[in-house]
Amino acid sequence: MGVILQALLLDVPEAIDTSRLALRATRAGAGALINEAVVESREELRPWMPWARNPMSVEQSEEHCRTMLARWHAREELDFCFYEKAGGLVGKGGLHTIDWSIPKFEIGYWIRTSRTGDGFATEAALGLVEFSRAHLGARRIEITSDARNGASRRVAEKCGFELEGIRRASRRDAQGELADSCMYARLF
């Protein structure tokens, strides 16, 4: 049986619960909530997230949700909305750049501006680490960030990831200029 077929046959839970968060698979209908969080956070996200450079409509956010649903079923990405158990949407992220032959996953995340500094990114990332290890058999998990993004780097370090190196001129920043990126990883 091929690696992709094995991944397609996995029963992947669509929910992760941490002490304060409910991470739920991104599904159709969440576009308006996601758009609201992105609009609030766009200025903070723009330097680090290429998709935040241009305003996105509610319809485009809904299209994103439906694309993530299709990619989930194809086991190409496992994308989640981060909900505070006592409140609303605090952020988004998931497992991206998947290589099922290892298995290896890259964790991505962002937290809406009004909720940054509350430890939600670290809590969500740790939830994704445990989820990928326990349910997906992860052997390697990565977090990649712009070398200048101190907040994202601190999350990786708090979650026990080791800096493997800084890749010079490996990404484009918000102005389209080449920028360095950090590669953090945890092995199991």
N, C-alpha and C positions, 0 to 999 in steps of 0.2 A: 504494500500500500504506500502511495506517495505521501510526502510530507504535507502537501497542501490538503489532500484528502483527509489525512489524519486530523489536521486543524479544523476542517469543515465539520468533522464528526464530533468534535468536542462540544459538550454541553457547557457553555460558558455562562456563568451567572451574570445577570444584568444589574446586580446591585452589590455595593460594598458599603458596609456600615463601620464607621469609626466612632470614637467617643462623642464627637459633636457633629459629624457630617454623615449625610446619606448621599453616596455617589451613585447616580443612576445613569444607565446607558442613555445616550442622546437619542431621542426619538422624535418623530413627527409631532408637531404641535408646540414644541419648546422654542420656536424661533423668536417670538415676541419677547420672552423673558431674556433670552440670550442677547438679543439686539439691545434691550434696555441696559444690560450690564456692560456691553461693549461700548455703547454711546457714552455712558458714564466714565469709562476707563480708557477711552481711545488715546488721549494725550499721554497717559502713562505707558500704554502698551505699544504705541507707535514706534519707539526706538528699537524694540526687541522683536515684535511680531510683524512680519511682512503683510499679513492680511489686515492689520489695523491701520495701514497707511491711508486708505480711502474709506469714506463713510460707506456703511452697508445698510441697505433697506431691510425692513422687517421681512419682506419676501425673500431677499437673498439669505437672511439668517435662517429662514424656514427651509430654503433649498439646501443650505449647509446641513441642517438636521437630517433631512431625508437622504442626503449623500452619505452622512455618517452611518445611518441605518443600513444602507446598502453595503458600505465598506465593512460594517460589523459582521453582517451575514456572510460576506466573502472572506472574513478573517484577515482583512488587510489593515484595519485599524479598529481599536476598541476604545471608543470615545465616550466620556462621561460628563454629565452636569453635576456640579458639586452644590448640594443643598445643605444649608444649616438645618439641623433637626428642629431647632426652635425658630426657624425663619425661612427666608427665601433663598434664591440662587446667589451663591457667593463666588462662584468661579466655574472653571471648566478645564478639562484636560483628559489625558488618557494615555493609552499605549500606542505608540506610533513607530514607524520604521521597523516593522516586525520582520524577523528572520526565523521562521519556524524550524529550520534545519538545526538550529543551535539548542533550544529556542532563546532568542534575544529580543528585547523590547526597549524602545526609548520612551521614557516618561516625559510628557509635556504638560504644562499647567499654566494657568493665569488666574489671578484673583481680582475681583472687581475693586476699584479704587477705594470705595467706602469701607471695605472689609480687609484691606491690607494691614499687616502688622499684628494680626490676631492669631498667627500660627496656622492658618487654614491651609496654606500651600504645603507646609511641612507635613501636616496631618494627612492631607490628601495623597501626597507623594508616598508616605509610609504605607497608607492603605493600598495604593497601587502596587507597591513592592511586594507586600504580603499576598495580595490577590494573584499577581503574576507568578509568584513562587508556588503558592499552594494549589492554584487551579489550572495553571498553564505550563507548569514544569520549567519555569525560567531558569536558565543557567547564567545569563548575563542580562543586566539591566543598565541602561545608560541614561544620563541626563546631559544634554548639550545646551550651552548658553553662550551668549555674546560675552567675551572676556570682560567687558565693562559693566555687565549686569550683576552688580554685587548682591542684590537681593536673591536672584535666582541661584547664584553660586552658594550663598549661605544655606539655602534650602537643601541643595545637594549635599553639602558638608554635614548639616544637622541630621540628614537621613543616612549617614554612614557611607556615602559614596566617596571614592578616592579619585583625585584629579590624576588622570593618566597623561594629560598633556594639553598644550595650547596649540591649536591648529591655526597657523598664521594665514591671514587673507583667505579664509574659508567660507565667508558669508558676505552678503551685502547688507549694509545698515540702512536706516530709514532714508538717508540721503543718496542711497545707491552706491556708496563708497565701500571698498573692501574693508572688512573688519575681522578680527581674530575671534575664534570660538574656543571654549573650554570643553573638553571631553571628560566627564565623570562616569565612573562605572562601579557596580557591585557585582560580585560573582557568587554563585551558589554551587 
